[in-house]
Amino acid sequence: MNQNEKSKHITLCLVDDHPVIYQGIELVIKHTKGVCIKLCDPYLSGNELLSNLSEINSDVFMLDILLPDIKGYDLAKAILATYPDAKIGIYSSALDREFVLNSFKSGVLGYLPKTAGPDEIIDFIVTLSKGERHVRGIVADIIFEKENLFEKAQLNITKRELEILHFILEGHKNKEIAEKLNIAERTVEFHKQNIHVKLGVNNSIDLYKTAKRLNLVRPNEVNY
């Protein structure tokens, strides 16, 4: 480690409604060598932070995802709306995929589980302070989970579901598909719901994109 790295100073602002988390981070920082991290006064809610934002001079913000008054990723958006260059990370025990994805969509640079050890915490803070993304371990697995879902979905699509999928992509309505296959319209809807679940989609555009990625689209089918 060169002299510049040894003398690196980082100011950290932690927003978490559990004081014990602040105490834990404080202890980790105290025993860290090679980098100097200064911890700002604790903030227990999003509103408390935003009310004092203009007075906070912080290199890195670490936000809990489940604050009493706001989600961490919404707080990140609010911070970035005022300070676009702010370096923000989520530090949370909540590892719901939606939370993780929404956090990165909001502009945060990293997401760290609260099960992380001291070295991981310091790596997280230092990485964010450089303006670099921090995507490691289980968070990376969560983000790329859909890749596995794609592979599994392709194996689980039944012959009937594939048949209905092609009719959907050709632009046919449920009633038309039911008539073509001589089955009840409710049965078509049932299969359609199964297709959406297996492919992990919620609308026609995503359905087409996912089917295309899985090579389930025929050349003559709708291009959204």
matplotlib code that plots the C-alpha trace (Angstrom):
import matplotlib.pyplot as plt

x = [0.0, 1.5, 1.7, -1.3, -3.5, -2.3, -3.3, -6.7, -9.5, -13.1, -16.1, -19.0, -22.6, -24.7, -28.5, -30.0, -32.7, -30.9, -28.1, -26.3, -25.5, -23.8, -21.8, -20.8, -19.6, -17.8, -16.0, -15.0, -13.6, -11.7, -9.7, -9.0, -5.5, -4.4, -7.4, -8.8, -12.6, -14.5, -18.0, -20.5, -23.2, -25.9, -29.2, -32.1, -34.5, -34.7, -36.4, -33.7, -31.0, -32.8, -33.4, -29.7, -28.4, -27.0, -24.8, -23.4, -20.0, -19.8, -17.8, -20.0, -23.6, -24.6, -28.4, -30.6, -33.2, -36.1, -36.1, -39.1, -40.3, -38.8, -37.2, -33.5, -33.6, -36.1, -33.9, -31.0, -33.1, -33.8, -30.1, -29.0, -31.6, -29.8, -26.3, -25.9, -22.3, -23.1, -21.7, -24.4, -24.6, -27.3, -26.3, -29.1, -30.2, -33.1, -32.0, -35.2, -34.4, -36.8, -35.1, -31.7, -32.7, -34.7, -31.6, -29.3, -32.0, -32.2, -28.5, -26.7, -23.3, -23.5, -25.5, -24.0, -25.6, -25.4, -23.8, -20.7, -17.4, -15.1, -12.9, -16.0, -17.4, -14.2, -13.9, -17.5, -16.8, -13.5, -14.9, -17.9, -15.6, -13.9, -17.2, -17.0, -19.8, -19.7, -21.4, -20.1, -21.1, -24.8, -25.8, -24.3, -26.1, -29.4, -28.9, -28.1, -30.7, -32.9, -30.3, -31.0, -34.7, -34.4, -32.7, -35.2, -38.2, -37.1, -37.0, -40.4, -42.5, -45.0, -46.0, -49.4, -47.9, -45.5, -48.3, -50.3, -47.2, -46.8, -50.4, -50.0, -46.8, -48.7, -51.2, -54.2, -56.6, -57.6, -60.9, -59.3, -56.7, -59.5, -61.3, -58.3, -57.3, -60.9, -60.5, -62.2, -61.1, -60.5, -58.0, -56.1, -55.9, -54.7, -51.9, -51.1, -50.6, -48.3, -46.3, -45.8, -44.8, -42.3, -40.7, -40.8, -42.6, -45.6, -46.5, -46.5, -43.3, -41.3, -42.9, -41.6, -38.1, -37.8, -39.2, -36.7, -33.8, -34.9, -35.1, -38.9, -39.9, -40.6, -39.6, -43.1, -44.1, -44.7, -41.6, -42.3]
y = [0.0, 3.3, 6.5, 8.1, 5.1, 5.1, 8.8, 8.4, 10.0, 9.1, 10.7, 8.3, 9.1, 6.2, 6.2, 3.4, 3.4, 0.8, 2.5, -0.8, -0.8, 2.6, 1.2, -1.8, 0.3, 2.6, -0.4, -1.8, 1.6, 2.0, -1.2, -0.6, 0.1, 1.7, 3.9, 6.7, 6.7, 9.4, 8.6, 11.4, 11.7, 9.0, 9.6, 7.5, 8.3, 9.6, 12.9, 13.5, 13.1, 15.3, 18.0, 18.3, 17.3, 20.7, 20.6, 17.1, 16.9, 13.2, 11.1, 8.1, 7.5, 4.1, 3.7, 1.0, -0.2, -0.3, 3.1, 4.1, 6.7, 5.8, 3.0, 3.3, 3.5, 6.3, 8.2, 7.6, 9.2, 12.2, 12.7, 12.3, 14.9, 17.5, 16.1, 14.1, 13.1, 11.6, 8.1, 6.0, 2.3, 0.3, -1.6, -4.0, -7.4, -7.3, -9.3, -9.3, -9.2, -6.3, -4.3, -5.0, -4.1, -1.0, 0.2, 0.0, 1.6, 4.5, 5.2, 3.6, 2.1, -0.9, -3.1, -4.9, -7.5, -6.8, -10.2, -8.9, -9.1, -6.1, -6.5, -6.6, -3.5, -1.5, -2.7, -1.5, 1.9, 2.4, 1.1, 3.5, 6.4, 5.9, 6.2, 2.5, -0.1, -2.7, -5.9, -8.9, -12.4, -13.0, -9.6, -10.5, -13.9, -12.1, -9.6, -12.4, -14.8, -14.2, -15.9, -19.1, -18.5, -18.2, -21.6, -23.3, -21.7, -23.1, -26.6, -26.3, -24.9, -27.6, -28.3, -26.8, -23.7, -23.3, -23.6, -20.9, -18.7, -18.7, -17.7, -14.9, -13.6, -13.7, -11.2, -13.6, -12.8, -15.4, -16.1, -16.7, -19.0, -21.0, -21.4, -22.5, -25.1, -26.0, -25.4, -23.1, -19.4, -19.9, -22.7, -20.3, -17.7, -20.4, -21.4, -17.8, -17.1, -20.1, -18.9, -15.4, -17.0, -19.4, -16.7, -14.2, -11.5, -9.2, -7.8, -8.5, -6.6, -8.5, -11.7, -11.2, -10.2, -13.2, -15.6, -14.2, -14.6, -18.3, -18.8, -19.5, -16.9, -17.9, -15.6, -14.5, -13.5, -10.0, -7.8, -5.4]
z = [0.0, -1.0, 1.0, -0.7, 0.1, 3.7, 4.1, 2.4, 4.4, 3.9, 5.6, 6.1, 6.8, 8.1, 8.1, 10.2, 12.9, 14.9, 17.1, 17.4, 13.7, 14.1, 17.1, 15.1, 12.1, 14.5, 16.0, 12.6, 11.6, 14.8, 14.2, 10.5, 9.4, 6.2, 5.6, 7.8, 7.9, 9.8, 10.9, 10.9, 13.6, 13.2, 11.4, 12.3, 9.5, 6.0, 7.0, 9.6, 7.0, 4.4, 6.9, 7.5, 4.1, 3.2, 6.3, 5.8, 4.1, 3.4, 0.9, 1.3, 2.4, 3.8, 4.0, 5.5, 3.0, 5.6, 7.4, 9.5, 7.0, 3.6, 1.6, 1.3, -2.5, -2.4, 0.0, -2.4, -5.2, -3.0, -2.1, -5.7, -6.8, -4.8, -5.0, -8.3, -7.5, -4.1, -3.5, -2.0, -0.9, 0.8, 3.9, 4.9, 6.1, 3.6, 0.5, -1.5, -5.2, -5.8, -3.1, -4.6, -8.2, -7.2, -5.2, -8.2, -10.4, -8.0, -8.6, -5.6, -6.3, -4.0, -1.8, 1.2, 3.5, 7.2, 7.6, 6.0, 7.9, 8.8, 5.7, 3.5, 5.1, 4.6, 1.0, 0.5, 1.9, 0.0, -3.3, -3.1, -2.1, -5.5, -7.3, -8.3, -8.1, -5.4, -6.5, -4.7, -3.5, -2.7, -4.1, -7.5, -7.3, -6.7, -9.5, -12.0, -10.7, -13.7, -15.9, -14.1, -14.3, -18.0, -18.3, -15.9, -17.7, -21.0, -19.6, -17.8, -20.7, -21.7, -25.3, -24.8, -23.2, -26.0, -28.5, -26.7, -26.4, -30.2, -30.6, -28.1, -29.9, -33.2, -31.6, -31.0, -28.1, -25.6, -27.3, -30.6, -29.1, -27.4, -30.6, -32.5, -29.9, -29.1, -25.4, -22.9, -22.7, -19.0, -19.8, -22.2, -19.4, -17.0, -19.3, -20.0, -16.3, -16.0, -19.0, -17.4, -14.1, -15.7, -17.8, -14.9, -16.9, -16.3, -19.8, -23.5, -24.3, -21.6, -22.7, -26.3, -25.2, -22.9, -25.4, -28.0, -25.6, -25.1, -28.8, -28.4, -31.0, -34.6, -37.4, -38.3, -34.8, -33.5, -32.9, -30.0]

ax = plt.figure().add_subplot(projection="3d")
ax.plot(x, y, z, "-o")
ax.set_aspect("equal")
plt.show()
